Amino acid sequence: MTDAGMRQIDGTAAAGGARQEFGTEGIAALERPGMVVRGLMAVVQWAERLNLRFSKVENLPVYENAAFPWSAEIEREWPLIRAELDRVLVRQDELPSFSDISSDVKTITKDNHWKTFMICGYGLKSDHAIRQCPETWRIVQKIPGLKTAMFSIFEPGKHLPPHRGPYNGVLRLHLGLIVPEPREKLGIRVADVVCNWEEGKVLLFDDAYEHEAWNHTDKTRVVLFVDFVKPLRFPANLINWLLLNIAVFTPFIREGVDKQKEWEKRFYAQAEAIRNAPAD
């Protein structure tokens, strides 16, 4: 998720003069063994500078939804997504924590209060999840450059510390699905911008800026969490495409895919056993 140090990446993000930095102070880097992986990380740092120079949508911590007109379509159909989420949450206690699936996330969270229900990501498209949430899958495919889609579930009291995402070649969408009251007790800070989720409303931001998120209420908060390719001009768009397609072969992504498949095998086998159990 992060690399040690606070090395600044060239390029100023308009609002407040916020700058993207490679790494987050106080969060240790994961071990990245092997010359190939270390070489890839050096290329990623170079590509991040290129992405800032050739962005089609500026380099903002938080974007106005008007910059991505398709976001209005996502908002219009949000009740369909919420209905499918409600069926998923029937087995909320059995959903995996994010850190159980992604080793990178262990640098910022190790408890089981940030749960996830993956639809696509890590180079994986979950056929099980798509069958369970067909409307959600149909809707997220309207997002150009879709890379990841999942339900992100913050249980009561969860607080993610300041951190930054691994790469600025993607942007992030949160669609509020369950946002408990009082609203002032939960939110997300991206650089120097503090935002609050709203049910049925899209929030668009760049997770390559330092950000943190919290739920200090006594109820669960859920958003649809999507990563999509950042609009870039040539040559950055070509290099970004190559890196995002190479990423699925890295050890961290492969490990995440394997863990997700292992969890799905157990989860859906249990569901099948319940369906096939004889009635009393």
Salt bridges, closest charged atoms under 4 A:
ASP3 OD2 - ARG32 NE 3.29
GLU48 OE2 - ARG164 NH2 2.65
GLU73 OE1 - LYS142 NZ 3.71
GLU77 OE1 - ARG138 NH2 2.61
GLU77 OE2 - LYS142 NZ 2.51
ASP86 OD1 - ARG82 NE 2.93
GLU94 OE1 - ARG91 NH2 2.62
ASP111 OD1 - LYS158 NZ 2.96
GLU135 OE1 - ARG138 NH2 2.69
GLU155 OE1 - HIS113 ND1 3.25
GLU181 OE2 - ARG183 NE 3.40
ASP207 OD2 - ARG172 NH2 3.14
GLU210 OE2 - ARG189 NH2 3.02
GLU212 OE1 - HIS159 NE2 2.92
GLU212 OE2 - ARG189 NE 3.01
ASP218 OD1 - LYS219 NZ 3.40
ASP227 OD1 - ARG172 NE 2.74
GLU255 OE2 - LYS259 NZ 3.41
GLU272 OE1 - ARG275 NH2 2.46
